[in-house]
C-alpha cells in the first residue's frame, strides 16, 4: 500500500519511503517525506491504507 500525493497523482511505495527520504535528506536536506508531505509539492500525503475499501 503506497502513500499517495493527490496533487502530483503520484504514489510512493512505503517500502521505499526510508530510502527516498535518506536520499532527499543527503542531497537536498529535504525532510518533507518524514513529515508526511510530498517532497515535490509539500502536499500532505494520503496513506492509502487508511482508506476504507470500496
Ligand atoms: Zn506532490
mmCIF file of the protein (N, C-alpha, C, O) and its ligand, coordinates in Angstrom:
data_MODEL
# 
_entry.id   MODEL 
# 
loop_
_entity.id 
_entity.type 
_entity.pdbx_number_of_molecules 
1 polymer     1 
2 non-polymer 1 
# 
_entity_poly.entity_id                      1 
_entity_poly.type                           'polypeptide(L)' 
_entity_poly.nstd_linkage                   no 
_entity_poly.nstd_monomer                   no 
_entity_poly.pdbx_seq_one_letter_code       
;(UNK)(UNK)(UNK)(UNK)(UNK)(UNK)(UNK)(UNK)(UNK)(UNK)(UNK)(UNK)(UNK)(UNK)(UNK)(UNK)
(UNK)(UNK)(UNK)(UNK)(UNK)(UNK)(UNK)(UNK)(UNK)(UNK)(UNK)(UNK)(UNK)(UNK)(UNK)(UNK)
(UNK)(UNK)(UNK)(UNK)(UNK)(UNK)(UNK)(UNK)(UNK)(UNK)(UNK)(UNK)(UNK)(UNK)(UNK)(UNK)
(UNK)(UNK)(UNK)(UNK)(UNK)(UNK)
;
_entity_poly.pdbx_seq_one_letter_code_can   XXXXXXXXXXXXXXXXXXXXXXXXXXXXXXXXXXXXXXXXXXXXXXXXXXXXXX 
_entity_poly.pdbx_strand_id                 A 
# 
loop_
_entity_poly_seq.entity_id 
_entity_poly_seq.num 
_entity_poly_seq.mon_id 
_entity_poly_seq.hetero 
1 1  UNK n 
1 2  UNK n 
1 3  UNK n 
1 4  UNK n 
1 5  UNK n 
1 6  UNK n 
1 7  UNK n 
1 8  UNK n 
1 9  UNK n 
1 10 UNK n 
1 11 UNK n 
1 12 UNK n 
1 13 UNK n 
1 14 UNK n 
1 15 UNK n 
1 16 UNK n 
1 17 UNK n 
1 18 UNK n 
1 19 UNK n 
1 20 UNK n 
1 21 UNK n 
1 22 UNK n 
1 23 UNK n 
1 24 UNK n 
1 25 UNK n 
1 26 UNK n 
1 27 UNK n 
1 28 UNK n 
1 29 UNK n 
1 30 UNK n 
1 31 UNK n 
1 32 UNK n 
1 33 UNK n 
1 34 UNK n 
1 35 UNK n 
1 36 UNK n 
1 37 UNK n 
1 38 UNK n 
1 39 UNK n 
1 40 UNK n 
1 41 UNK n 
1 42 UNK n 
1 43 UNK n 
1 44 UNK n 
1 45 UNK n 
1 46 UNK n 
1 47 UNK n 
1 48 UNK n 
1 49 UNK n 
1 50 UNK n 
1 51 UNK n 
1 52 UNK n 
1 53 UNK n 
1 54 UNK n 
# 
loop_
_struct_asym.id 
_struct_asym.entity_id 
A 1 
B 2 
# 
loop_
_chem_comp.id 
_chem_comp.type 
_chem_comp.mon_nstd_flag 
UNK 'L-peptide linking' . 
ZN  non-polymer         . 
# 
_pdbx_entity_nonpoly.entity_id   2 
_pdbx_entity_nonpoly.name        ? 
_pdbx_entity_nonpoly.comp_id     ZN 
# 
_pdbx_nonpoly_scheme.asym_id         B 
_pdbx_nonpoly_scheme.entity_id       2 
_pdbx_nonpoly_scheme.mon_id          ZN 
_pdbx_nonpoly_scheme.ndb_seq_num     1 
_pdbx_nonpoly_scheme.pdb_seq_num     101 
_pdbx_nonpoly_scheme.auth_seq_num    101 
_pdbx_nonpoly_scheme.pdb_mon_id      ZN 
_pdbx_nonpoly_scheme.auth_mon_id     ZN 
_pdbx_nonpoly_scheme.pdb_strand_id   A 
_pdbx_nonpoly_scheme.pdb_ins_code    . 
# 
loop_
_atom_site.group_PDB 
_atom_site.id 
_atom_site.type_symbol 
_atom_site.label_atom_id 
_atom_site.label_alt_id 
_atom_site.label_comp_id 
_atom_site.label_asym_id 
_atom_site.label_entity_id 
_atom_site.label_seq_id 
_atom_site.pdbx_PDB_ins_code 
_atom_site.Cartn_x 
_atom_site.Cartn_y 
_atom_site.Cartn_z 
_atom_site.occupancy 
_atom_site.B_iso_or_equiv 
_atom_site.pdbx_formal_charge 
_atom_site.auth_seq_id 
_atom_site.auth_comp_id 
_atom_site.auth_asym_id 
_atom_site.auth_atom_id 
_atom_site.pdbx_PDB_model_num 
ATOM   1   N  N  . UNK A 1 1  ? 0.841   -1.211 0.000  1.00 0.00 ? 1   UNK A N  1 
ATOM   2   C  CA . UNK A 1 1  ? 0.000   0.000  0.000  1.00 0.00 ? 1   UNK A CA 1 
ATOM   3   C  C  . UNK A 1 1  ? 0.874   1.258  0.000  1.00 0.00 ? 1   UNK A C  1 
ATOM   4   O  O  . UNK A 1 1  ? 1.630   1.492  0.943  1.00 0.00 ? 1   UNK A O  1 
ATOM   5   N  N  . UNK A 1 2  ? 0.771   2.049  -1.037 1.00 0.00 ? 2   UNK A N  1 
ATOM   6   C  CA . UNK A 1 2  ? 1.640   3.225  -1.143 1.00 0.00 ? 2   UNK A CA 1 
ATOM   7   C  C  . UNK A 1 2  ? 1.037   4.454  -0.481 1.00 0.00 ? 2   UNK A C  1 
ATOM   8   O  O  . UNK A 1 2  ? -0.141  4.494  -0.127 1.00 0.00 ? 2   UNK A O  1 
ATOM   9   N  N  . UNK A 1 3  ? 1.892   5.449  -0.331 1.00 0.00 ? 3   UNK A N  1 
ATOM   10  C  CA . UNK A 1 3  ? 1.431   6.785  0.022  1.00 0.00 ? 3   UNK A CA 1 
ATOM   11  C  C  . UNK A 1 3  ? 1.104   7.494  -1.280 1.00 0.00 ? 3   UNK A C  1 
ATOM   12  O  O  . UNK A 1 3  ? 1.777   7.299  -2.293 1.00 0.00 ? 3   UNK A O  1 
ATOM   13  N  N  . UNK A 1 4  ? 0.066   8.318  -1.246 1.00 0.00 ? 4   UNK A N  1 
ATOM   14  C  CA . UNK A 1 4  ? -0.392  8.950  -2.482 1.00 0.00 ? 4   UNK A CA 1 
ATOM   15  C  C  . UNK A 1 4  ? -0.409  10.465 -2.344 1.00 0.00 ? 4   UNK A C  1 
ATOM   16  O  O  . UNK A 1 4  ? -0.889  11.007 -1.349 1.00 0.00 ? 4   UNK A O  1 
ATOM   17  N  N  . UNK A 1 5  ? 0.123   11.141 -3.361 1.00 0.00 ? 5   UNK A N  1 
ATOM   18  C  CA . UNK A 1 5  ? 0.024   12.598 -3.403 1.00 0.00 ? 5   UNK A CA 1 
ATOM   19  C  C  . UNK A 1 5  ? -1.128  12.975 -4.317 1.00 0.00 ? 5   UNK A C  1 
ATOM   20  O  O  . UNK A 1 5  ? -1.075  12.698 -5.516 1.00 0.00 ? 5   UNK A O  1 
ATOM   21  N  N  . UNK A 1 6  ? -2.174  13.605 -3.779 1.00 0.00 ? 6   UNK A N  1 
ATOM   22  C  CA . UNK A 1 6  ? -3.349  13.946 -4.587 1.00 0.00 ? 6   UNK A CA 1 
ATOM   23  C  C  . UNK A 1 6  ? -3.058  15.036 -5.610 1.00 0.00 ? 6   UNK A C  1 
ATOM   24  O  O  . UNK A 1 6  ? -3.809  15.200 -6.571 1.00 0.00 ? 6   UNK A O  1 
ATOM   25  N  N  . UNK A 1 7  ? -1.989  15.770 -5.414 1.00 0.00 ? 7   UNK A N  1 
ATOM   26  C  CA . UNK A 1 7  ? -1.676  16.863 -6.323 1.00 0.00 ? 7   UNK A CA 1 
ATOM   27  C  C  . UNK A 1 7  ? -0.829  16.383 -7.508 1.00 0.00 ? 7   UNK A C  1 
ATOM   28  O  O  . UNK A 1 7  ? -1.125  16.698 -8.660 1.00 0.00 ? 7   UNK A O  1 
ATOM   29  N  N  . UNK A 1 8  ? 0.213   15.628 -7.215 1.00 0.00 ? 8   UNK A N  1 
ATOM   30  C  CA . UNK A 1 8  ? 1.057   15.079 -8.282 1.00 0.00 ? 8   UNK A CA 1 
ATOM   31  C  C  . UNK A 1 8  ? 0.452   13.819 -8.871 1.00 0.00 ? 8   UNK A C  1 
ATOM   32  O  O  . UNK A 1 8  ? 0.899   13.344 -9.916 1.00 0.00 ? 8   UNK A O  1 
ATOM   33  N  N  . UNK A 1 9  ? -0.552  13.278 -8.216 1.00 0.00 ? 9   UNK A N  1 
ATOM   34  C  CA . UNK A 1 9  ? -1.128  11.987 -8.597 1.00 0.00 ? 9   UNK A CA 1 
ATOM   35  C  C  . UNK A 1 9  ? -0.034  10.931 -8.654 1.00 0.00 ? 9   UNK A C  1 
ATOM   36  O  O  . UNK A 1 9  ? 0.039   10.118 -9.576 1.00 0.00 ? 9   UNK A O  1 
ATOM   37  N  N  . UNK A 1 10 ? 0.804   10.976 -7.641 1.00 0.00 ? 10  UNK A N  1 
ATOM   38  C  CA . UNK A 1 10 ? 1.949   10.099 -7.606 1.00 0.00 ? 10  UNK A CA 1 
ATOM   39  C  C  . UNK A 1 10 ? 1.865   9.195  -6.383 1.00 0.00 ? 10  UNK A C  1 
ATOM   40  O  O  . UNK A 1 10 ? 1.452   9.623  -5.304 1.00 0.00 ? 10  UNK A O  1 
ATOM   41  N  N  . UNK A 1 11 ? 2.257   7.957  -6.566 1.00 0.00 ? 11  UNK A N  1 
ATOM   42  C  CA . UNK A 1 11 ? 2.312   7.040  -5.434 1.00 0.00 ? 11  UNK A CA 1 
ATOM   43  C  C  . UNK A 1 11 ? 3.755   6.827  -5.014 1.00 0.00 ? 11  UNK A C  1 
ATOM   44  O  O  . UNK A 1 11 ? 4.654   6.719  -5.848 1.00 0.00 ? 11  UNK A O  1 
ATOM   45  N  N  . UNK A 1 12 ? 3.959   6.770  -3.704 1.00 0.00 ? 12  UNK A N  1 
ATOM   46  C  CA . UNK A 1 12 ? 5.287   6.462  -3.192 1.00 0.00 ? 12  UNK A CA 1 
ATOM   47  C  C  . UNK A 1 12 ? 5.186   5.157  -2.419 1.00 0.00 ? 12  UNK A C  1 
ATOM   48  O  O  . UNK A 1 12 ? 4.468   5.057  -1.425 1.00 0.00 ? 12  UNK A O  1 
ATOM   49  N  N  . UNK A 1 13 ? 5.909   4.174  -2.889 1.00 0.00 ? 13  UNK A N  1 
ATOM   50  C  CA . UNK A 1 13 ? 5.897   2.868  -2.251 1.00 0.00 ? 13  UNK A CA 1 
ATOM   51  C  C  . UNK A 1 13 ? 6.412   2.986  -0.824 1.00 0.00 ? 13  UNK A C  1 
ATOM   52  O  O  . UNK A 1 13 ? 7.496   3.517  -0.583 1.00 0.00 ? 13  UNK A O  1 
ATOM   53  N  N  . UNK A 1 14 ? 5.623   2.485  0.116  1.00 0.00 ? 14  UNK A N  1 
ATOM   54  C  CA . UNK A 1 14 ? 6.022   2.600  1.522  1.00 0.00 ? 14  UNK A CA 1 
ATOM   55  C  C  . UNK A 1 14 ? 7.350   1.913  1.799  1.00 0.00 ? 14  UNK A C  1 
ATOM   56  O  O  . UNK A 1 14 ? 8.115   2.341  2.664  1.00 0.00 ? 14  UNK A O  1 
ATOM   57  N  N  . UNK A 1 15 ? 7.615   0.852  1.065  1.00 0.00 ? 15  UNK A N  1 
ATOM   58  C  CA . UNK A 1 15 ? 8.868   0.126  1.262  1.00 0.00 ? 15  UNK A CA 1 
ATOM   59  C  C  . UNK A 1 15 ? 10.064  0.982  0.870  1.00 0.00 ? 15  UNK A C  1 
ATOM   60  O  O  . UNK A 1 15 ? 11.187  0.734  1.310  1.00 0.00 ? 15  UNK A O  1 
ATOM   61  N  N  . UNK A 1 16 ? 9.814   1.995  0.035  1.00 0.00 ? 16  UNK A N  1 
ATOM   62  C  CA . UNK A 1 16 ? 10.916  2.826  -0.450 1.00 0.00 ? 16  UNK A CA 1 
ATOM   63  C  C  . UNK A 1 16 ? 10.984  4.185  0.236  1.00 0.00 ? 16  UNK A C  1 
ATOM   64  O  O  . UNK A 1 16 ? 11.882  4.982  -0.038 1.00 0.00 ? 16  UNK A O  1 
ATOM   65  N  N  . UNK A 1 17 ? 10.027  4.447  1.133  1.00 0.00 ? 17  UNK A N  1 
ATOM   66  C  CA . UNK A 1 17 ? 9.968   5.759  1.777  1.00 0.00 ? 17  UNK A CA 1 
ATOM   67  C  C  . UNK A 1 17 ? 11.273  6.073  2.508  1.00 0.00 ? 17  UNK A C  1 
ATOM   68  O  O  . UNK A 1 17 ? 11.816  7.170  2.374  1.00 0.00 ? 17  UNK A O  1 
ATOM   69  N  N  . UNK A 1 18 ? 11.773  5.106  3.281  1.00 0.00 ? 18  UNK A N  1 
ATOM   70  C  CA . UNK A 1 18 ? 13.011  5.331  4.043  1.00 0.00 ? 18  UNK A CA 1 
ATOM   71  C  C  . UNK A 1 18 ? 14.183  5.630  3.117  1.00 0.00 ? 18  UNK A C  1 
ATOM   72  O  O  . UNK A 1 18 ? 15.003  6.511  3.375  1.00 0.00 ? 18  UNK A O  1 
ATOM   73  N  N  . UNK A 1 19 ? 14.232  4.860  2.023  1.00 0.00 ? 19  UNK A N  1 
ATOM   74  C  CA . UNK A 1 19 ? 15.324  5.026  1.063  1.00 0.00 ? 19  UNK A CA 1 
ATOM   75  C  C  . UNK A 1 19 ? 15.258  6.398  0.381  1.00 0.00 ? 19  UNK A C  1 
ATOM   76  O  O  . UNK A 1 19 ? 16.260  7.102  0.263  1.00 0.00 ? 19  UNK A O  1 
ATOM   77  N  N  . UNK A 1 20 ? 14.050  6.754  -0.061 1.00 0.00 ? 20  UNK A N  1 
ATOM   78  C  CA . UNK A 1 20 ? 13.866  8.036  -0.742 1.00 0.00 ? 20  UNK A CA 1 
ATOM   79  C  C  . UNK A 1 20 ? 14.122  9.184  0.238  1.00 0.00 ? 20  UNK A C  1 
ATOM   80  O  O  . UNK A 1 20 ? 14.740  10.190 -0.113 1.00 0.00 ? 20  UNK A O  1 
ATOM   81  N  N  . UNK A 1 21 ? 13.639  9.018  1.461  1.00 0.00 ? 21  UNK A N  1 
ATOM   82  C  CA . UNK A 1 21 ? 13.843  10.041 2.487  1.00 0.00 ? 21  UNK A CA 1 
ATOM   83  C  C  . UNK A 1 21 ? 15.326  10.277 2.734  1.00 0.00 ? 21  UNK A C  1 
ATOM   84  O  O  . UNK A 1 21 ? 15.770  11.419 2.855  1.00 0.00 ? 21  UNK A O  1 
ATOM   85  N  N  . UNK A 1 22 ? 16.089  9.187  2.808  1.00 0.00 ? 22  UNK A N  1 
ATOM   86  C  CA . UNK A 1 22 ? 17.527  9.309  3.041  1.00 0.00 ? 22  UNK A CA 1 
ATOM   87  C  C  . UNK A 1 22 ? 18.203  10.043 1.883  1.00 0.00 ? 22  UNK A C  1 
ATOM   88  O  O  . UNK A 1 22 ? 19.103  10.858 2.089  1.00 0.00 ? 22  UNK A O  1 
ATOM   89  N  N  . UNK A 1 23 ? 17.762  9.745  0.683  1.00 0.00 ? 23  UNK A N  1 
ATOM   90  C  CA . UNK A 1 23 ? 18.336  10.404 -0.495 1.00 0.00 ? 23  UNK A CA 1 
ATOM   91  C  C  . UNK A 1 23 ? 18.005  11.897 -0.503 1.00 0.00 ? 23  UNK A C  1 
ATOM   92  O  O  . UNK A 1 23 ? 18.861  12.737 -0.779 1.00 0.00 ? 23  UNK A O  1 
ATOM   93  N  N  . UNK A 1 24 ? 16.740  12.208 -0.193 1.00 0.00 ? 24  UNK A N  1 
ATOM   94  C  CA . UNK A 1 24 ? 16.324  13.612 -0.177 1.00 0.00 ? 24  UNK A CA 1 
ATOM   95  C  C  . UNK A 1 24 ? 17.088  14.389 0.880  1.00 0.00 ? 24  UNK A C  1 
ATOM   96  O  O  . UNK A 1 24 ? 17.498  15.529 0.660  1.00 0.00 ? 24  UNK A O  1 
ATOM   97  N  N  . UNK A 1 25 ? 17.274  13.756 2.030  1.00 0.00 ? 25  UNK A N  1 
ATOM   98  C  CA . UNK A 1 25 ? 17.968  14.434 3.130  1.00 0.00 ? 25  UNK A CA 1 
ATOM   99  C  C  . UNK A 1 25 ? 19.431  14.697 2.783  1.00 0.00 ? 25  UNK A C  1 
ATOM   100 O  O  . UNK A 1 25 ? 19.954  15.781 3.043  1.00 0.00 ? 25  UNK A O  1 
ATOM   101 N  N  . UNK A 1 26 ? 20.085  13.695 2.193  1.00 0.00 ? 26  UNK A N  1 
ATOM   102 C  CA . UNK A 1 26 ? 21.514  13.872 1.904  1.00 0.00 ? 26  UNK A CA 1 
ATOM   103 C  C  . UNK A 1 26 ? 21.728  14.807 0.720  1.00 0.00 ? 26  UNK A C  1 
ATOM   104 O  O  . UNK A 1 26 ? 22.709  15.550 0.686  1.00 0.00 ? 26  UNK A O  1 
ATOM   105 N  N  . UNK A 1 27 ? 20.813  14.775 -0.255 1.00 0.00 ? 27  UNK A N  1 
ATOM   106 C  CA . UNK A 1 27 ? 21.012  15.577 -1.457 1.00 0.00 ? 27  UNK A CA 1 
ATOM   107 C  C  . UNK A 1 27 ? 20.457  16.995 -1.295 1.00 0.00 ? 27  UNK A C  1 
ATOM   108 O  O  . UNK A 1 27 ? 21.078  17.959 -1.745 1.00 0.00 ? 27  UNK A O  1 
ATOM   109 N  N  . UNK A 1 28 ? 19.302  17.123 -0.662 1.00 0.00 ? 28  UNK A N  1 
ATOM   110 C  CA . UNK A 1 28 ? 18.625  18.435 -0.636 1.00 0.00 ? 28  UNK A CA 1 
ATOM   111 C  C  . UNK A 1 28 ? 18.296  18.930 0.774  1.00 0.00 ? 28  UNK A C  1 
ATOM   112 O  O  . UNK A 1 28 ? 17.741  20.017 0.934  1.00 0.00 ? 28  UNK A O  1 
ATOM   113 N  N  . UNK A 1 29 ? 18.632  18.142 1.791  1.00 0.00 ? 29  UNK A N  1 
ATOM   114 C  CA . UNK A 1 29 ? 18.184  18.451 3.144  1.00 0.00 ? 29  UNK A CA 1 
ATOM   115 C  C  . UNK A 1 29 ? 16.685  18.665 3.176  1.00 0.00 ? 29  UNK A C  1 
ATOM   116 O  O  . UNK A 1 29 ? 16.175  19.551 3.862  1.00 0.00 ? 29  UNK A O  1 
ATOM   117 N  N  . UNK A 1 30 ? 15.987  17.826 2.413  1.00 0.00 ? 30  UNK A N  1 
ATOM   118 C  CA . UNK A 1 30 ? 14.530  17.887 2.295  1.00 0.00 ? 30  UNK A CA 1 
ATOM   119 C  C  . UNK A 1 30 ? 13.924  16.850 3.239  1.00 0.00 ? 30  UNK A C  1 
ATOM   120 O  O  . UNK A 1 30 ? 14.065  15.645 3.032  1.00 0.00 ? 30  UNK A O  1 
ATOM   121 N  N  . UNK A 1 31 ? 13.245  17.342 4.282  1.00 0.00 ? 31  UNK A N  1 
ATOM   122 C  CA . UNK A 1 31 ? 12.685  16.410 5.267  1.00 0.00 ? 31  UNK A CA 1 
ATOM   123 C  C  . UNK A 1 31 ? 11.180  16.249 5.117  1.00 0.00 ? 31  UNK A C  1 
ATOM   124 O  O  . UNK A 1 31 ? 10.500  15.817 6.047  1.00 0.00 ? 31  UNK A O  1 
ATOM   125 N  N  . UNK A 1 32 ? 10.656  16.601 3.928  1.00 0.00 ? 32  UNK A N  1 
ATOM   126 C  CA . UNK A 1 32 ? 9.209   16.564 3.702  1.00 0.00 ? 32  UNK A CA 1 
ATOM   127 C  C  . UNK A 1 32 ? 8.642   15.167 3.922  1.00 0.00 ? 32  UNK A C  1 
ATOM   128 O  O  . UNK A 1 32 ? 7.605   14.991 4.561  1.00 0.00 ? 32  UNK A O  1 
ATOM   129 N  N  . UNK A 1 33 ? 9.341   14.190 3.382  1.00 0.00 ? 33  UNK A N  1 
ATOM   130 C  CA . UNK A 1 33 ? 8.801   12.832 3.402  1.00 0.00 ? 33  UNK A CA 1 
ATOM   131 C  C  . UNK A 1 33 ? 8.630   12.314 4.829  1.00 0.00 ? 33  UNK A C  1 
ATOM   132 O  O  . UNK A 1 33 ? 7.624   11.675 5.137  1.00 0.00 ? 33  UNK A O  1 
ATOM   133 N  N  . UNK A 1 34 ? 9.582   12.576 5.683  1.00 0.00 ? 34  UNK A N  1 
ATOM   134 C  CA . UNK A 1 34 ? 9.464   12.094 7.064  1.00 0.00 ? 34  UNK A CA 1 
ATOM   135 C  C  . UNK A 1 34 ? 8.407   12.871 7.833  1.00 0.00 ? 34  UNK A C  1 
ATOM   136 O  O  . UNK A 1 34 ? 7.973   12.440 8.901  1.00 0.00 ? 34  UNK A O  1 
ATOM   137 N  N  . UNK A 1 35 ? 7.994   14.003 7.302  1.00 0.00 ? 35  UNK A N  1 
ATOM   138 C  CA . UNK A 1 35 ? 6.901   14.754 7.924  1.00 0.00 ? 35  UNK A CA 1 
ATOM   139 C  C  . UNK A 1 35 ? 5.553   14.423 7.289  1.00 0.00 ? 35  UNK A C  1 
ATOM   140 O  O  . UNK A 1 35 ? 4.534   15.022 7.632  1.00 0.00 ? 35  UNK A O  1 
ATOM   141 N  N  . UNK A 1 36 ? 5.556   13.461 6.357  1.00 0.00 ? 36  UNK A N  1 
ATOM   142 C  CA . UNK A 1 36 ? 4.305   13.031 5.732  1.00 0.00 ? 36  UNK A CA 1 
ATOM   143 C  C  . UNK A 1 36 ? 3.874   13.933 4.602  1.00 0.00 ? 36  UNK A C  1 
ATOM   144 O  O  . UNK A 1 36 ? 2.704   13.941 4.221  1.00 0.00 ? 36  UNK A O  1 
ATOM   145 N  N  . UNK A 1 37 ? 4.823   14.705 4.054  1.00 0.00 ? 37  UNK A N  1 
ATOM   146 C  CA . UNK A 1 37 ? 4.493   15.614 2.967  1.00 0.00 ? 37  UNK A CA 1 
ATOM   147 C  C  . UNK A 1 37 ? 5.126   15.129 1.676  1.00 0.00 ? 37  UNK A C  1 
ATOM   148 O  O  . UNK A 1 37 ? 6.145   14.439 1.686  1.00 0.00 ? 37  UNK A O  1 
ATOM   149 N  N  . UNK A 1 38 ? 4.496   15.507 0.548  1.00 0.00 ? 38  UNK A N  1 
ATOM   150 C  CA . UNK A 1 38 ? 5.072   15.197 -0.751 1.00 0.00 ? 38  UNK A CA 1 
ATOM   151 C  C  . UNK A 1 38 ? 6.349   16.017 -0.921 1.00 0.00 ? 38  UNK A C  1 
ATOM   152 O  O  . UNK A 1 38 ? 6.317   17.236 -0.759 1.00 0.00 ? 38  UNK A O  1 
ATOM   153 N  N  . UNK A 1 39 ? 7.465   15.377 -1.241 1.00 0.00 ? 39  UNK A N  1 
ATOM   154 C  CA . UNK A 1 39 ? 8.727   16.115 -1.387 1.00 0.00 ? 39  UNK A CA 1 
ATOM   155 C  C  . UNK A 1 39 ? 8.735   17.056 -2.585 1.00 0.00 ? 39  UNK A C  1 
ATOM   156 O  O  . UNK A 1 39 ? 9.596   17.931 -2.675 1.00 0.00 ? 39  UNK A O  1 
ATOM   157 N  N  . UNK A 1 40 ? 7.792   16.890 -3.502 1.00 0.00 ? 40  UNK A N  1 
ATOM   158 C  CA . UNK A 1 40 ? 7.747   17.720 -4.702 1.00 0.00 ? 40  UNK A CA 1 
ATOM   159 C  C  . UNK A 1 40 ? 6.904   18.973 -4.468 1.00 0.00 ? 40  UNK A C  1 
ATOM   160 O  O  . UNK A 1 40 ? 7.348   20.081 -4.768 1.00 0.00 ? 40  UNK A O  1 
ATOM   161 N  N  . UNK A 1 41 ? 5.686   18.805 -3.932 1.00 0.00 ? 41  UNK A N  1 
ATOM   162 C  CA . UNK A 1 41 ? 4.765   19.937 -3.832 1.00 0.00 ? 41  UNK A CA 1 
ATOM   163 C  C  . UNK A 1 41 ? 4.352   20.244 -2.392 1.00 0.00 ? 41  UNK A C  1 
ATOM   164 O  O  . UNK A 1 41 ? 3.569   21.164 -2.154 1.00 0.00 ? 41  UNK A O  1 
ATOM   165 N  N  . UNK A 1 42 ? 4.882   19.467 -1.417 1.00 0.00 ? 42  UNK A N  1 
ATOM   166 C  CA . UNK A 1 42 ? 4.621   19.711 0.004  1.00 0.00 ? 42  UNK A CA 1 
ATOM   167 C  C  . UNK A 1 42 ? 3.160   19.535 0.401  1.00 0.00 ? 42  UNK A C  1 
ATOM   168 O  O  . UNK A 1 42 ? 2.730   20.044 1.436  1.00 0.00 ? 42  UNK A O  1 
ATOM   169 N  N  . UNK A 1 43 ? 2.406   18.824 -0.410 1.00 0.00 ? 43  UNK A N  1 
ATOM   170 C  CA . UNK A 1 43 ? 1.036   18.476 -0.048 1.00 0.00 ? 43  UNK A CA 1 
ATOM   171 C  C  . UNK A 1 43 ? 1.060   17.259 0.878  1.00 0.00 ? 43  UNK A C  1 
ATOM   172 O  O  . UNK A 1 43 ? 1.823   16.320 0.648  1.00 0.00 ? 43  UNK A O  1 
ATOM   173 N  N  . UNK A 1 44 ? 0.235   17.270 1.917  1.00 0.00 ? 44  UNK A N  1 
ATOM   174 C  CA . UNK A 1 44 ? 0.201   16.099 2.795  1.00 0.00 ? 44  UNK A CA 1 
ATOM   175 C  C  . UNK A 1 44 ? -0.156  14.835 2.018  1.00 0.00 ? 44  UNK A C  1 
ATOM   176 O  O  . UNK A 1 44 ? -1.128  14.808 1.263  1.00 0.00 ? 44  UNK A O  1 
ATOM   177 N  N  . UNK A 1 45 ? 0.633   13.808 2.213  1.00 0.00 ? 45  UNK A N  1 
ATOM   178 C  CA . UNK A 1 45 ? 0.400   12.551 1.516  1.00 0.00 ? 45  UNK A CA 1 
ATOM   179 C  C  . UNK A 1 45 ? -0.741  11.783 2.168  1.00 0.00 ? 45  UNK A C  1 
ATOM   180 O  O  . UNK A 1 45 ? -0.926  11.817 3.384  1.00 0.00 ? 45  UNK A O  1 
ATOM   181 N  N  . UNK A 1 46 ? -1.495  11.094 1.332  1.00 0.00 ? 46  UNK A N  1 
ATOM   182 C  CA . UNK A 1 46 ? -2.583  10.259 1.827  1.00 0.00 ? 46  UNK A CA 1 
ATOM   183 C  C  . UNK A 1 46 ? -2.067  8.837  1.995  1.00 0.00 ? 46  UNK A C  1 
ATOM   184 O  O  . UNK A 1 46 ? -1.498  8.249  1.076  1.00 0.00 ? 46  UNK A O  1 
ATOM   185 N  N  . UNK A 1 47 ? -2.278  8.306  3.186  1.00 0.00 ? 47  UNK A N  1 
ATOM   186 C  CA . UNK A 1 47 ? -1.934  6.899  3.418  1.00 0.00 ? 47  UNK A CA 1 
ATOM   187 C  C  . UNK A 1 47 ? -3.078  6.050  2.904  1.00 0.00 ? 47  UNK A C  1 
ATOM   188 O  O  . UNK A 1 47 ? -4.158  6.036  3.493  1.00 0.00 ? 47  UNK A O  1 
ATOM   189 N  N  . UNK A 1 48 ? -2.849  5.345  1.813  1.00 0.00 ? 48  UNK A N  1 
ATOM   190 C  CA . UNK A 1 48 ? -3.942  4.608  1.179  1.00 0.00 ? 48  UNK A CA 1 
ATOM   191 C  C  . UNK A 1 48 ? -4.426  3.448  2.051  1.00 0.00 ? 48  UNK A C  1 
ATOM   192 O  O  . UNK A 1 48 ? -5.494  2.888  1.803  1.00 0.00 ? 48  UNK A O  1 
ATOM   193 N  N  . UNK A 1 49 ? -3.649  3.091  3.062  1.00 0.00 ? 49  UNK A N  1 
ATOM   194 C  CA . UNK A 1 49 ? -4.090  2.047  3.980  1.00 0.00 ? 49  UNK A CA 1 
ATOM   195 C  C  . UNK A 1 49 ? -5.235  2.534  4.857  1.00 0.00 ? 49  UNK A C  1 
ATOM   196 O  O  . UNK A 1 49 ? -6.031  1.740  5.358  1.00 0.00 ? 49  UNK A O  1 
ATOM   197 N  N  . UNK A 1 50 ? -5.308  3.855  5.038  1.00 0.00 ? 50  UNK A N  1 
ATOM   198 C  CA . UNK A 1 50 ? -6.325  4.419  5.905  1.00 0.00 ? 50  UNK A CA 1 
ATOM   199 C  C  . UNK A 1 50 ? -7.681  4.424  5.243  1.00 0.00 ? 50  UNK A C  1 
ATOM   200 O  O  . UNK A 1 50 ? -8.708  4.511  5.916  1.00 0.00 ? 50  UNK A O  1 
ATOM   201 N  N  . UNK A 1 51 ? -7.689  4.330  3.927  1.00 0.00 ? 51  UNK A N  1 
ATOM   202 C  CA . UNK A 1 51 ? -8.952  4.355  3.180  1.00 0.00 ? 51  UNK A CA 1 
ATOM   203 C  C  . UNK A 1 51 ? -9.729  3.071  3.404  1.00 0.00 ? 51  UNK A C  1 
ATOM   204 O  O  . UNK A 1 51 ? -9.157  1.982  3.465  1.00 0.00 ? 51  UNK A O  1 
ATOM   205 N  N  . UNK A 1 52 ? -11.016 3.214  3.522  1.00 0.00 ? 52  UNK A N  1 
ATOM   206 C  CA . UNK A 1 52 ? -11.878 2.033  3.628  1.00 0.00 ? 52  UNK A CA 1 
ATOM   207 C  C  . UNK A 1 52 ? -12.064 1.458  2.238  1.00 0.00 ? 52  UNK A C  1 
ATOM   208 O  O  . UNK A 1 52 ? -12.270 2.188  1.267  1.00 0.00 ? 52  UNK A O  1 
ATOM   209 N  N  . UNK A 1 53 ? -11.991 0.175  2.160  1.00 0.00 ? 53  UNK A N  1 
ATOM   210 C  CA . UNK A 1 53 ? -12.159 -0.480 0.857  1.00 0.00 ? 53  UNK A CA 1 
ATOM   211 C  C  . UNK A 1 53 ? -13.550 -0.243 0.296  1.00 0.00 ? 53  UNK A C  1 
ATOM   212 O  O  . UNK A 1 53 ? -14.560 -0.385 0.985  1.00 0.00 ? 53  UNK A O  1 
ATOM   213 N  N  . UNK A 1 54 ? -13.566 0.126  -0.982 1.00 0.00 ? 54  UNK A N  1 
ATOM   214 C  CA . UNK A 1 54 ? -14.863 0.382  -1.610 1.00 0.00 ? 54  UNK A CA 1 
ATOM   215 C  C  . UNK A 1 54 ? -15.381 -0.863 -2.320 1.00 0.00 ? 54  UNK A C  1 
ATOM   216 O  O  . UNK A 1 54 ? -16.463 -0.833 -2.907 1.00 0.00 ? 54  UNK A O  1 
HETATM 217 ZN ZN . ZN  B 2 .  ? 3.066   16.095 -4.769 1.00 0.00 ? 101 ZN  A ZN 1 
# 
